[in-house]
Amino acid sequence: MKLVNEKEIASGSFVKLVQIDYADEVGVVRQYEAVKSPNRVRKVVDIIAILRPSNELLLVRQYRPPVNAFVIEFPAGLVDEGETVTDAAIRELKEETGFTAMNVVDYGETASSPGILEEVVSFVHLYIDETDPINQNVVQNLDEGESIELFRFPLSKIIEPSYLKKLYNREGSKVMTGSRVMSWMLGVFEATQILKIVM
């Protein structure tokens, strides 16, 4: 596989549509369309934040216009140019939730939706010490136009698939669970079931 050419088809403030010409494994040139950032590869950090000692997962709920729904997601944000993933995670966590993190672990880059997007996502895992005075009476510091609702999800409820829907549904509003949150929860759920079998 080899990239042959790339040209812009359309562009907006946040994204651009490009046509990619690439040669397949037998040398045939094929065309593909993709969504990219106008300036540079879009890098995102997703934050798996566990509150201690309550053992709760910190999640956010916000309206996402492309799906016309409120979506349950991990706290997340863009990695600024020149910023490390860890630094971005600490900054975004503070801005979106008000909490200060400890023990941040970066699990590396993943492809967000490689069938259409060039976006790269890094997952980090961290703990929040609820007993630390810095994490008392926390306040969000959101950008203009942002509206993010915080949720504390008890990890003990992860074995109850219907609990998430009950917790977040709002009368008269469409609510969806983000694929990253659902994938993580299914992974944890399956791991607990396997451990029950082998123990």
Contact map, one row per residue, 1 for C-alpha under 8 A:
1110000000000000000001111010000000000000000000000000000000000000000000000000000000000000000000000000000000000000000000000000000000000000000000000000000000000000000000000000000000000000000000000000000
1111000000000000000001110000000000000000000000000000000000000000000000000000000000000000000000000000000000000000000000000000000000000000000000000000000000000000000000000000000000000000000000000000000
1111110000000000000111100000000000000000000000000000000000000000000000000000000000000000000000000000000000000000000000000000000000000000000000000000000000000000000000000000000000000000000000000000000
0111110000000000000111100000100000000000000000000000000000000000000000000000000000000000000000000000000000000000000000000000000000000000000000000000000000000000000000000000000000000000000000000000000
0011111000000000000111000000000000000000000000000000000000000000000000000000000000000000000000000000000000000000000000000000000000000000000000000000000000000000000000000000000000000000000000000000000
0011111100000000011110000000000000000000000000000000000000000000000000000000000000000000000000000000000000000000000000000000000000000000000000000000000000000000000000000000000000000000000000000000000
0000111110000000011100000000000000000000000000000000000000000000000000000000000000000000000000000000000000000000000000000000000000000000000000000000000000000000000000000000000000000000000000000000000
0000011111100001111000000000000000000000000000000000000000000000000000000000000000000000000000000000000000000000000000000000000000000000000000000000000000000000000000000000000000000000000000000000000
0000001111100001111000000000000000000000000000000000000000000000000000000000000000000000000000000000000000000000000000000000000000000000000000000000000000000000000000000000000000000000000000000000000
0000000111110001110000000000000000000000000000000000000000000000000000000000000000000000000000000000000000000000000000000000000000000000000000000000000000000000000000000000000000000000000000000000000
0000000111111011100000000000000000000100000000000000000000000000000000000000000000000000000000000000000000000000000000000000000000000000000000000000000000000000000000000000000000000000000000000000000
0000000001111111000000000000000000000100000000000000000000000000000000000000000000000000000000000000000000000000000000000000000000000000000000000000000000000000000000000000000000000000000000000000000
0000000000111110000000000000000000000100000000000000000000000000000000000000000000000000000000000000000000000000000000000000000000000000000000000000000000000000000000000000000000000000000000000000000
0000000000011111000000000000000000001100000000000000000000000000000000000000000000000000000000000000000000000000000000000000000000000000000000000000000000000000000000000000000000000000000000000000000
0000000000111111100000000000000000111100000000000000000000000000000000000000000000000000000000000000000000000000000000000000000000000000000000000000000000000000000000000000000000000000000000000000000
0000000111110111110000000000000000111100000000000000000000000000000000000000000000000000000000000000000000000000000000000000000000000000000000000000000000000000000000000000000000000000000000000000000
0000000111100011111000000000000011110000000000000000000000000000000000000000000000000000000000000000000000000000000000000000000000000000000000000000000000000000000000000000000000000000000000000000000
0000011111000001111100000000000011110000000000000000000000000000000000000000000000000000000000000000000000000000000000000000000000000000000000000000000000000000000000000000000000000000000000000000000
0000011110000000111110000000001111000000000000000000000000000000000000000000000000000000000000000000000000000000000000000000000000000000000000000000000000000000000000000000000000000000000000000000000
0011111000000000011111000000001111000000000000000000000000000000000000000000000000000000000000000000000000000000000000000000000000000000000000000000000000000000000000000000000000000000000000000000000
0011110000000000001111100000111100000000000000000000000000000000000000000000000000000000000000000000000000000000000000000000000000000000000000000000000000000000000000000000000000000000000000000000000
1111100000000000000111110000111100000000000000000000000000000000000000000000000000000000000000000000000000000000000000000000000000000000000000000000000000000000000000000000000000000000000000000000000
1111000000000000000011111111110000000000000000000000000000000000000000000000000000000000000000000000000000000000000000000000000000000000000000000000000000000000000000000000000000000000000000000000000
1100000000000000000001111111110000000000000000000000000000000000000000000000000000000000000000000000000000000000000000000000000000000000000000000000000000000000000000000000000000000000000000000000000
1000000000000000000000111111000000000000000000000000000000000000000000000000000000000000000000000000000000000000000000000000000000000000000000000000000000000000000000000000000000000000000000000000000
0000000000000000000000111111000000000000000000000000000000000000000000000000000000000000000000000000000000000000000000000000000000000000000000000000000000000000000000000000000000000000000000000000000
1000000000000000000000111111100000000000000000000000000000000000000000000000000000000000000000000000000000000000000000000000000000000000000000000000000000000000000000000000000000000000000000000000000
0000000000000000000000111111110000000000000000000000000000000000000000000000000000000000000000000000000000000000000000000000000000000000000000000000000000000000000000000000000000000000000000000000000
0001000000000000000011110011111000000000000000000000000000000000000000000000000000000000000000000000000000000000000000000000000000000000000000000000000000000000000000000000000000000000000000000000000
0000000000000000000011110001111100000000000000000000000000000000000000000000000000000000000000000000000000000000000000000000000000000000000000000000000000000000000000000000000000000000000000000000000
0000000000000000001111000000111110000000000000000000000000000000000000000000000000000000000000000000000000000000000000000000000000000000000000000000000000000000000000000000000000000000000000000000000
0000000000000000001111000000011111000000000000000000000000000000000000000000000000000000000000000000000000000000000000000000000000000000000000000000000000000000000000000000000000000000000000000000000
0000000000000000111100000000001111100000000000000000000000000000000000000000000000000000000000000000000000000000000100000000000000000000000000000000000000000000000000000000000000000000000000000000000
0000000000000000111100000000000111110000000000000000000000000000000000000000000000000000000000000000000000000000001111000000000000000000000000000000000000000000000000000000000000000000000000000000000
0000000000000011110000000000000011111000000000000000000000000000000000000000000000000000000000000000000000000000000111000000000000000000000000000000000000000000000000000000000000000000000000000000000
0000000000000011110000000000000001111100110000000000000000000000000000000000000000000000000000000000000000000000000011100000000000000000000000000000000000000000000000000000000000000000000000000000000
0000000000000111000000000000000000111111110000000000000000000000000000000000000000000000000000000000000000000000000001000000000000000000000000000000000000000000000000000000000000000000000000000000000
0000000000111111000000000000000000011111000000000000000000000000000000000000000000000000000000000000000000000000000000000000000000000000000000000000000000000000000000000000000000000000000000000000000
0000000000000000000000000000000000001111100000000000000000000000000000000000000000000000000000000000000000000000000000000000000000000000000000000000000000000000000000000000000000000000000000000000000
0000000000000000000000000000000000001111110000000000000000000000000000000000000000000000000000000000000000000000000000000000000000000000000000000000000000000000000000000000000000000000000000000000000
0000000000000000000000000000000000011011111000000000000000000000000000000000000000000000000000000000000000000000000001110000000000000000000000000000000000000000000000000000000000000000000000000000000
0000000000000000000000000000000000011001111100000000000000000000000000000000010000000000000000000000000000000000000001110000000000000000000000000000000000000000000000000000000000000000000000000000000
0000000000000000000000000000000000000000111110000000000000000000000000000000011000000000000000000000000000000000000000111100000000000000000000000000000000000000000000000000000000000000000000000000000
0000000000000000000000000000000000000000011111000000000000000000000000000001111000000000000000000000000000000000000000111100000000000000000000000000000000000000000000000000000000000000000000000000000
0000000000000000000000000000000000000000001111100000000000000000000000000001111000001001100000000000000000000000000000001111000000000000000000000000000000000000000000000000000000000000000000000000000
0000000000000000000000000000000000000000000111110000000000000000000000000111100000000000100000000000000000000000000000001111000000000000000000000000000000000000000000000000000000000000000000000000000
0000000000000000000000000000000000000000000011111000000000000000000000000111000000000000100010000000000000000000000000000011110000000000000000000000000000000000000000000000000000000000000000000000000
0000000000000000000000000000000000000000000001111100000011000000000000000110000000000000000000000000000000000000000000000011110000000000000000000000000000000000000000000000000000000000000000000000000
0000000000000000000000000000000000000000000000111110000011000000000000000000000000000000000000000000000000000000000000000000111100000000000000000000000000000000000000000000000000000000000000000000000
0000000000000000000000000000000000000000000000011111001111000000000000000000000000000000000000000000000000000000000000000000111100000000000000000000000000000000000000000000000000000000000000000000000
0000000000000000000000000000000000000000000000001111111111000000000000000000000000000000000000000000000000000000000000000000001111000000000000000000000000000000000000000000000000000000000000000000000
0000000000000000000000000000000000000000000000000111111100000000000000000000000000000000000000000000000000000000000000000000001111000000000000000000000000000000000000000000000000000000000000000000000
0000000000000000000000000000000000000000000000000011111000000000000000000000000000000000000000000000000000000000000000000000000011100000000000000000000000000000000000000000000000000000000000000000000
0000000000000000000000000000000000000000000000000011111100000000000000000000000000000000000000000000000000000000000000000000000001000000000000000000000001000000000000000000000000000000000000000000000
0000000000000000000000000000000000000000000000000111111110000000000000000000000000000000000000000000000000000000000000000000000000000000000000000000000001100000000000000000000000000000000000000000000
0000000000000000000000000000000000000000000000000111011111000000000000000000000000000000000000000000000000000000000000000000000000000000000000000000000111100000000000000000000000000000000000000000000
0000000000000000000000000000000000000000000000011110001111100000000000000000000000000000000000000000000000000000000000000000000000000000000000000000000111100000000000000000000000000000000000000000000
0000000000000000000000000000000000000000000000011110000111110000000000000110000000000000000000000000000000000000000000000000000000000000000000000000011110000000000000000000000000000000000000000000000
0000000000000000000000000000000000000000000000000000000011111000000000011110000000000000000000000000000000000000000000000000000000000000000000000000011110000000000000000000000000000000000000000000000
0000000000000000000000000000000000000000000000000000000001111100000000011110000000000000000000000000000000000000000000000000000000000000000000000001111000000000000000000000000000000000000000000000000
0000000000000000000000000000000000000000000000000000000000111110000001111000000000000000000000000000000000000000000000000000000000000000000000000001111000000000000000000000000000000000000000000000000
0000000000000000000000000000000000000000000000000000000000011111000001110000000000000000000000000000000000000000000000000000000000000000000000000011100000000000000000000000000000000000000000000000000
0000000000000000000000000000000000000000000000000000000000001111100111100000000000000000000000000000000000000000000000000000000000000000000000000010000000000000000000000000000000000000000000000000000
0000000000000000000000000000000000000000000000000000000000000111111111100000000000000000000000000000000000000000000000000000000000000000000000000000000000000000000000000000000000000000000000000000000
0000000000000000000000000000000000000000000000000000000000000011111110000000000000000000000000000000000000000000000000000000000000000000000000000000000000000000000000000000000000000000000000000000000
0000000000000000000000000000000000000000000000000000000000000001111100000000000000000000000000000000000000000000000000000000000000000000000000000000000000000000000000000000000000000000000000000000000
0000000000000000000000000000000000000000000000000000000000000001111110000000000000000000000000000000000000000000000000000000000000000000000000000000000000000000000000000000000000000000000000000000000
0000000000000000000000000000000000000000000000000000000000000011111111000000000000000000000000000000000000000000000000000000000000000000000000000000000000000000000000000000010000000000000000000000000
0000000000000000000000000000000000000000000000000000000000000011101111100000000000000000000000000000000000000000000000000000000000000000000000000000000000000000000000000000111100000000000000000000000
0000000000000000000000000000000000000000000000000000000000001111000111110000000000000000000000000000000000000000000000000000000000000000000000000000000000000000000000000000111100000000000000000000000
0000000000000000000000000000000000000000000000000000000000001111000011111000000000000000000000000000000000000000000000000000000000000000000000000000000000000000000000000000001111000000000000000000000
0000000000000000000000000000000000000000000000000000000000111100000001111100000000000000000000000000000000000000000000000000000000000000000000000000000000000000000000010000001111001000000000000000000
0000000000000000000000000000000000000000000000000000000000111000000000111111000000000000000000000000000000000000000000000000000000000000000000000000000000000000000000000000000011011000000000000000000
0000000000000000000000000000000000000000000001110000000001110000000000011111000000000000000000000000000000000000000000000000000000000000000000000000000000000000000000000000000000011000000000000000000
0000000000000000000000000000000000000000000001110000000001110000000000001111100000000000000110011000000000000000000000000000000000000000000000000000000000000000000000000000000000000000000000000000000
0000000000000000000000000000000000000000000111100000000000000000000000001111110000000000100110000000000000000000000000000000000000000000000000000000000000000000000000000000000000000000000000000000000
0000000000000000000000000000000000000000000111000000000000000000000000000011111000000001100100000000000000000000000000000000000000000000000000000000000000000000000000000000000000000000000000000000000
0000000000000000000000000000000000000000011110000000000000000000000000000001111100000001000000000000000000000000000000000000000000000000000000000000000000000000000000000000000000000000000000000000000
0000000000000000000000000000000000000000001110000000000000000000000000000000111110111001000000000000000000000000000000000000000000000000000000000000000000000000000000000000000000000000000000000000000
0000000000000000000000000000000000000000000000000000000000000000000000000000011111100001000000000000000000000000000000000000000000000000000000000000000000000000000000000000000000000000000000000000000
0000000000000000000000000000000000000000000000000000000000000000000000000000001111100000000000000000000000000000000000000000000000000000000000000000000000000000000000000000000000000000000000000000000
0000000000000000000000000000000000000000000000000000000000000000000000000000000111110000000000000000000000000000000000000000000000000000000000000000000000000000000000000000000000000000000000000000000
0000000000000000000000000000000000000000000000000000000000000000000000000000001111111011000000000000000000000000000000000000000000000000000000000000000000000000000000000000000000000000000000000000000
0000000000000000000000000000000000000000000000000000000000000000000000000000001001111111000000000000000000000000000000000000000000000000000000000000000000000000000000000000000000000000000000000000000
0000000000000000000000000000000000000000000010000000000000000000000000000000001000111111100000000000000001000000000000000100000000000000000000000000000000000000000000000000000000000000000000000000000
0000000000000000000000000000000000000000000000000000000000000000000000000000000000011111110000000000000111000000000000000001000000000000000000000000000000000000000000000000000000000000000000000000000
0000000000000000000000000000000000000000000000000000000000000000000000000000000000111111111000000000000000000000000000000000000000000000000000000000000000000000000000000000000000000000000000000000000
0000000000000000000000000000000000000000000010000000000000000000000000000000111100111111111100000000000000000000000000000000000000000000000000000000000000000000000000000000000000000000000000000000000
0000000000000000000000000000000000000000000011100000000000000000000000000001100000001111111110000000000000000000000000000001000000000000000000000000000000000000000000000000000000000000000000000000000
0000000000000000000000000000000000000000000000000000000000000000000000000000000000000111111111000001100000000000000000000000000000000000000000000000000000000000000000000000000000000000000000000000000
0000000000000000000000000000000000000000000000000000000000000000000000000000000000000011111111100000000000000000000000000000000000000000000000000000000000000000000000000000000000000000000000000000000
0000000000000000000000000000000000000000000000000000000000000000000000000011100000000001111111110000000000000000000000000000000000000000000000000000000000000000000000000000000000000000000000000000000
0000000000000000000000000000000000000000000000100000000000000000000000000011000000000000111111111111100000000000000000000000000000000000000000000000000000000000000000000000000000000000000000000000000
0000000000000000000000000000000000000000000000000000000000000000000000000000000000000000011111111111000000000000000000000000000000000000000110000000000000000000000000000000000000000000000000000000000
0000000000000000000000000000000000000000000000000000000000000000000000000000000000000000001111111100000000000000000000000000000000000000000111000000000000000000000000000000000000000000000000000000000
0000000000000000000000000000000000000000000000000000000000000000000000000010000000000000000111111100000000000000000000000000000000000000000111000001000000000000000000000000000000000000000000000000000
0000000000000000000000000000000000000000000000000000000000000000000000000010000000000000000011111110000000000000000000000000000000000000011110000000010000000000000000000000000000000000000000000000000
0000000000000000000000000000000000000000000000000000000000000000000000000000000000000000000011111111000000000000000000000000000000000010011110000000000000000000000000000000000000000000000000000000000
0000000000000000000000000000000000000000000000000000000000000000000000000000000000000000000011001111100000000000000000000000000100000110011000000000000000000000000000000000000000000000000000000000000
0000000000000000000000000000000000000000000000000000000000000000000000000000000000000000010011000111110000000000000000000000000100000110000000000000000000000000000000000000000000000000000000000000000
0000000000000000000000000000000000000000000000000000000000000000000000000000000000000000010010000011111100000000000000000000011110000000000000000000000000000000000000000000000000000000000000000000000
0000000000000000000000000000000000000000000000000000000000000000000000000000000000000000000000000001111100000000000000000000011110000000000000000000000000000000000000000000000000000000000000000000000
0000000000000000000000000000000000000000000000000000000000000000000000000000000000000000000000000000111110000000000000000000111000000000000000000000000000000000000000000000000000000000000000000000000
0000000000000000000000000000000000000000000000000000000000000000000000000000000000000100000000000000111111000000000000000001111000000000000000000000000000000000000000000000000000000000000000000000000
0000000000000000000000000000000000000000000000000000000000000000000000000000000000000100000000000000001111100000000000000001110000000000000000000000000000000000000000000000000000000000000000000000000
0000000000000000000000000000000000000000000000000000000000000000000000000000000000001100000000000000000111110000000000000111100000000000000000000000000000000000000000000000000000000000000000000000000
0000000000000000000000000000000000000000000000000000000000000000000000000000000000000000000000000000000011111000000000000111100000000000000000000000000000000000000000000000000000000000000000000000000
0000000000000000000000000000000000000000000000000000000000000000000000000000000000000000000000000000000001111100000000000111000000000000000000000000000000000000000000000000000000000000000000000000000
0000000000000000000000000000000000000000000000000000000000000000000000000000000000000000000000000000000000111110000000011110000000000000000000000000000000000000000000000000000000000000000000000000000
0000000000000000000000000000000000000000000000000000000000000000000000000000000000000000000000000000000000011111000000011110000000000000000000000000000000000000000000000000000000000000000000000000000
0000000000000000000000000000000000000000000000000000000000000000000000000000000000000000000000000000000000001111110001111000000000000000000000000000000000000000000000000000000000000000000000000000000
0000000000000000000000000000000000000000000000000000000000000000000000000000000000000000000000000000000000000111110011111000000000000000000000000000000000000000000000000000000000000000000000000000000
0000000000000000000000000000000000000000000000000000000000000000000000000000000000000000000000000000000000000011111111100000000000000000000000000000000000000000000000000000000000000000000000000000000
0000000000000000000000000000000000000000000000000000000000000000000000000000000000000000000000000000000000000011111111100000000000000000000000000000000000000000000000000000000000000000000000000000000
0000000000000000000000000000000001000000000000000000000000000000000000000000000000000000000000000000000000000000111110000000000000000000000000000000000000000000000000000000000000000000000000000000000
0000000000000000000000000000000011100000000000000000000000000000000000000000000000000000000000000000000000000000111111000000000000000000000000000000000000000000000000000000000000000000000000000000000
0000000000000000000000000000000001110000000000000000000000000000000000000000000000000000000000000000000000000001111111100000000000000000000000000000000000000000000000000000000000000000000000000000000
0000000000000000000000000000000001111000110000000000000000000000000000000000000000000000000000000000000000000011110111110000000000000000000000000000000000000000000000000000000000000000000000000000000
0000000000000000000000000000000000010000111100000000000000000000000000000000000000000000000000000000000000000011110011111000000000000000000000000000000000000000000000000000000000000000000000000000000
0000000000000000000000000000000000000000111100000000000000000000000000000000000000000000000000000000000000001111000001111100000000000000000000000000000000000000000000000000000000000000000000000000000
0000000000000000000000000000000000000000001111000000000000000000000000000000000000000000000000000000000000001111000000111110000000000000000000000000000000000000000000000000000000000000000000000000000
0000000000000000000000000000000000000000001111000000000000000000000000000000000000001000000000000000000001111100000000011111000000000000000000000000000000000000000000000000000000000000000000000000000
0000000000000000000000000000000000000000000011110000000000000000000000000000000000000000000000000000000001111100000000001111100000000000000000000000000000000000000000000000000000000000000000000000000
0000000000000000000000000000000000000000000011110000000000000000000000000000000000000100100000000000000111110000000000000111110000000000000000000000000000000000000000000000000000000000000000000000000
0000000000000000000000000000000000000000000000111100000000000000000000000000000000000000000000000000001111100000000000000011111000000000000000000000000000000000000000000000000000000000000000000000000
0000000000000000000000000000000000000000000000111100000000000000000000000000000000000000000000000000111110000000000000000001111100000000000000000000000000000000000000000000000000000000000000000000000
0000000000000000000000000000000000000000000000001111000000000000000000000000000000000000000000000000111100000000000000000000111110000000000000000000000000000000000000000000000000000000000000000000000
0000000000000000000000000000000000000000000000001111000000000000000000000000000000000000000000000011110000000000000000000000011111000010000000000000000000000000000000000000000000000000000000000000000
0000000000000000000000000000000000000000000000000011100000000000000000000000000000000000000000000000110000000000000000000000001111110010000000000000000000000000000000000000000000000000000000000000000
0000000000000000000000000000000000000000000000000011110000000000000000000000000000000000000000000000000000000000000000000000000111111011000000000000000000000000000000000000000000000000000000000000000
0000000000000000000000000000000000000000000000000000100000000000000000000000000000000000000000000000000000000000000000000000000011111011000000000000000000000000000000000000000000000000000000000000000
0000000000000000000000000000000000000000000000000000000000000000000000000000000000000000000000000000000000000000000000000000000011111111000000000000000000000000000000000000000000000000000000000000000
0000000000000000000000000000000000000000000000000000000000000000000000000000000000000000000000000000000000000000000000000000000001111111000000000000000000000000000000000000000000000000000000000000000
0000000000000000000000000000000000000000000000000000000000000000000000000000000000000000000000000011000000000000000000000000000000011111010000000000000000000000000000000000000000000000000000000000000
0000000000000000000000000000000000000000000000000000000000000000000000000000000000000000000000000111000000000000000000000000000111111111110000000000000000000000000000000000000000000000000000000000000
0000000000000000000000000000000000000000000000000000000000000000000000000000000000000000000000000000000000000000000000000000000001111111110000000000000000000000000000000000000000000000000000000000000
0000000000000000000000000000000000000000000000000000000000000000000000000000000000000000000000000000000000000000000000000000000000000011111000000000000000000000000000000000000000000000000000000000000
0000000000000000000000000000000000000000000000000000000000000000000000000000000000000000000000001110000000000000000000000000000000000111111100000000000000000000000000000000000000000000000000000000000
0000000000000000000000000000000000000000000000000000000000000000000000000000000000000000000000001110000000000000000000000000000000000000111110000000000000000000000000000000000000000000000000000000000
0000000000000000000000000000000000000000000000000000000000000000000000000000000000000000000001111100000000000000000000000000000000000000011111000000000000000000000000000000000000000000000000000000000
0000000000000000000000000000000000000000000000000000000000000000000000000000000000000000000001111100000000000000000000000000000000000000001111100000000000000000000000000000000000000000000000000000000
0000000000000000000000000000000000000000000000000000000000000000000000000000000000000000000000110000000000000000000000000000000000000000000111110111000000000000000000000000000000000000000000000000000
0000000000000000000000000000000000000000000000000000000000000000000000000000000000000000000000000000000000000000000000000000000000000000000011111100000000000000000000000000000000000000000000000000000
0000000000000000000000000000000000000000000000000000000000000000000000000000000000000000000000000000000000000000000000000000000000000000000001111100000000000000000000000000000000000000000000000000000
0000000000000000000000000000000000000000000000000000000000000000000000000000000000000000000000000000000000000000000000000000000000000000000000111110000000000000000000000000000000000000000000000000000
0000000000000000000000000000000000000000000000000000000000000000000000000000000000000000000000000000000000000000000000000000000000000000000001111111000000000000000000000000000000000000000000000000000
0000000000000000000000000000000000000000000000000000000000000110000000000000000000000000000000000000000000000000000000000000000000000000000001001111100000000000000000000000000000000000000000000000000
0000000000000000000000000000000000000000000000000000000000011100000000000000000000000000000000010000000000000000000000000000000000000000000001000111110000000000000000000000000000000000000000000000000
0000000000000000000000000000000000000000000000000000000000011100000000000000000000000000000000000000000000000000000000000000000000000000000000000011111000000000000000000000000000000000000000000000000
0000000000000000000000000000000000000000000000000000000001111000000000000000000000000000000000001000000000000000000000000000000000000000000000000001111100000000000000000000000000000000000000000000000
0000000000000000000000000000000000000000000000000000000001111000000000000000000000000000000000000000000000000000000000000000000000000000000000000000111110000000000000000000000000000000000000000000000
0000000000000000000000000000000000000000000000000000000111100000000000000000000000000000000000000000000000000000000000000000000000000000000000000000011111000000000000000000000000000000000000000000000
0000000000000000000000000000000000000000000000000000000111100000000000000000000000000000000000000000000000000000000000000000000000000000000000000000001111101000000000000000000000000000000000000000000
0000000000000000000000000000000000000000000000000000011110000000000000000000000000000000000000000000000000000000000000000000000000000000000000000000000111111100000000000000000000000000000000000000000
0000000000000000000000000000000000000000000000000000001110000000000000000000000000000000000000000000000000000000000000000000000000000000000000000000000011111100000000000000000000000000000000000000000
0000000000000000000000000000000000000000000000000000000000000000000000000000000000000000000000000000000000000000000000000000000000000000000000000000000001111110000000000000000000000000000000000000000
0000000000000000000000000000000000000000000000000000000000000000000000000000000000000000000000000000000000000000000000000000000000000000000000000000000011111111001000000000000000000000000000000000000
0000000000000000000000000000000000000000000000000000000000000000000000000000000000000000000000000000000000000000000000000000000000000000000000000000000001111111101000000000000000000000100110000000000
0000000000000000000000000000000000000000000000000000000000000000000000000000000000000000000000000000000000000000000000000000000000000000000000000000000000011111100000000000000000000000000010000000000
0000000000000000000000000000000000000000000000000000000000000000000000000000000000000000000000000000000000000000000000000000000000000000000000000000000000001111111100000000000000000000000000000000000
0000000000000000000000000000000000000000000000000000000000000000000000000000000000000000000000000000000000000000000000000000000000000000000000000000000000000111111110000000000000000000000000000000000
0000000000000000000000000000000000000000000000000000000000000000000000000000000000000000000000000000000000000000000000000000000000000000000000000000000000000001111111000000000000000000000000000000000
0000000000000000000000000000000000000000000000000000000000000000000000000000000000000000000000000000000000000000000000000000000000000000000000000000000000001101111111100000000000000000000000000000000
0000000000000000000000000000000000000000000000000000000000000000000000000000000000000000000000000000000000000000000000000000000000000000000000000000000000000001111111110000000000000000000000000000000
0000000000000000000000000000000000000000000000000000000000000000000000000000000000000000000000000000000000000000000000000000000000000000000000000000000000000000111111111000000000000000000000000000000
0000000000000000000000000000000000000000000000000000000000000000000000000000000000000000000000000000000000000000000000000000000000000000000000000000000000000000011111111000000000000000000000000000000
0000000000000000000000000000000000000000000000000000000000000000000000000000000000000000000000000000000000000000000000000000000000000000000000000000000000000000001111111000000000000000000000000000000
0000000000000000000000000000000000000000000000000000000000000000000000010000000000000000000000000000000000000000000000000000000000000000000000000000000000000000000111111100001000000000000000000000000
0000000000000000000000000000000000000000000000000000000000000000000000000000000000000000000000000000000000000000000000000000000000000000000000000000000000000000000011111110111000000000000000000000000
0000000000000000000000000000000000000000000000000000000000000000000000000000000000000000000000000000000000000000000000000000000000000000000000000000000000000000000000011111111000000000000000000000000
0000000000000000000000000000000000000000000000000000000000000000000000000000000000000000000000000000000000000000000000000000000000000000000000000000000000000000000000001111100000000000000000000000000
0000000000000000000000000000000000000000000000000000000000000000000000000000000000000000000000000000000000000000000000000000000000000000000000000000000000000000000000000111110000000000000000000000000
0000000000000000000000000000000000000000000000000000000000000000000011000000000000000000000000000000000000000000000000000000000000000000000000000000000000000000000000001111111000000000000000000000000
0000000000000000000000000000000000000000000000000000000000000000000111000000000000000000000000000000000000000000000000000000000000000000000000000000000000000000000000001101111100000000000000000000000
0000000000000000000000000000000000000000000000000000000000000000000011110000000000000000000000000000000000000000000000000000000000000000000000000000000000000000000000011100111110000000000000000000000
0000000000000000000000000000000000000000000000000000000000000000000011110000000000000000000000000000000000000000000000000000000000000000000000000000000000000000000000000000011111000000000000000000000
0000000000000000000000000000000000000000000000000000000000000000000000111000000000000000000000000000000000000000000000000000000000000000000000000000000000000000000000000000001111101100000000000000000
0000000000000000000000000000000000000000000000000000000000000000000000111000000000000000000000000000000000000000000000000000000000000000000000000000000000000000000000000000000111111100000000000000000
0000000000000000000000000000000000000000000000000000000000000000000000000000000000000000000000000000000000000000000000000000000000000000000000000000000000000000000000000000000011111110000000000000000
0000000000000000000000000000000000000000000000000000000000000000000000001100000000000000000000000000000000000000000000000000000000000000000000000000000000000000000000000000000001111111000000000000000
0000000000000000000000000000000000000000000000000000000000000000000000011100000000000000000000000000000000000000000000000000000000000000000000000000000000000000000000000000000011111111100000000000000
0000000000000000000000000000000000000000000000000000000000000000000000000000000000000000000000000000000000000000000000000000000000000000000000000000000000000000000000000000000011111111110000000000000
0000000000000000000000000000000000000000000000000000000000000000000000000000000000000000000000000000000000000000000000000000000000000000000000000000000000000000000000000000000000111111111000000000000
0000000000000000000000000000000000000000000000000000000000000000000000000000000000000000000000000000000000000000000000000000000000000000000000000000000000000000000000000000000000011111111100000000000
0000000000000000000000000000000000000000000000000000000000000000000000000000000000000000000000000000000000000000000000000000000000000000000000000000000000000100000000000000000000001111111110000000000
0000000000000000000000000000000000000000000000000000000000000000000000000000000000000000000000000000000000000000000000000000000000000000000000000000000000000000000000000000000000000111111111000000000
0000000000000000000000000000000000000000000000000000000000000000000000000000000000000000000000000000000000000000000000000000000000000000000000000000000000000000000000000000000000000011111111100000000
0000000000000000000000000000000000000000000000000000000000000000000000000000000000000000000000000000000000000000000000000000000000000000000000000000000000000100000000000000000000000001111111110000000
0000000000000000000000000000000000000000000000000000000000000000000000000000000000000000000000000000000000000000000000000000000000000000000000000000000000000110000000000000000000000000111111111000000
0000000000000000000000000000000000000000000000000000000000000000000000000000000000000000000000000000000000000000000000000000000000000000000000000000000000000000000000000000000000000000011111111100000
0000000000000000000000000000000000000000000000000000000000000000000000000000000000000000000000000000000000000000000000000000000000000000000000000000000000000000000000000000000000000000001111111110000
0000000000000000000000000000000000000000000000000000000000000000000000000000000000000000000000000000000000000000000000000000000000000000000000000000000000000000000000000000000000000000000111111111000
0000000000000000000000000000000000000000000000000000000000000000000000000000000000000000000000000000000000000000000000000000000000000000000000000000000000000000000000000000000000000000000011111111100
0000000000000000000000000000000000000000000000000000000000000000000000000000000000000000000000000000000000000000000000000000000000000000000000000000000000000000000000000000000000000000000001111111110
0000000000000000000000000000000000000000000000000000000000000000000000000000000000000000000000000000000000000000000000000000000000000000000000000000000000000000000000000000000000000000000000111111111
0000000000000000000000000000000000000000000000000000000000000000000000000000000000000000000000000000000000000000000000000000000000000000000000000000000000000000000000000000000000000000000000011111111
0000000000000000000000000000000000000000000000000000000000000000000000000000000000000000000000000000000000000000000000000000000000000000000000000000000000000000000000000000000000000000000000001111111
0000000000000000000000000000000000000000000000000000000000000000000000000000000000000000000000000000000000000000000000000000000000000000000000000000000000000000000000000000000000000000000000000111111
0000000000000000000000000000000000000000000000000000000000000000000000000000000000000000000000000000000000000000000000000000000000000000000000000000000000000000000000000000000000000000000000000011111
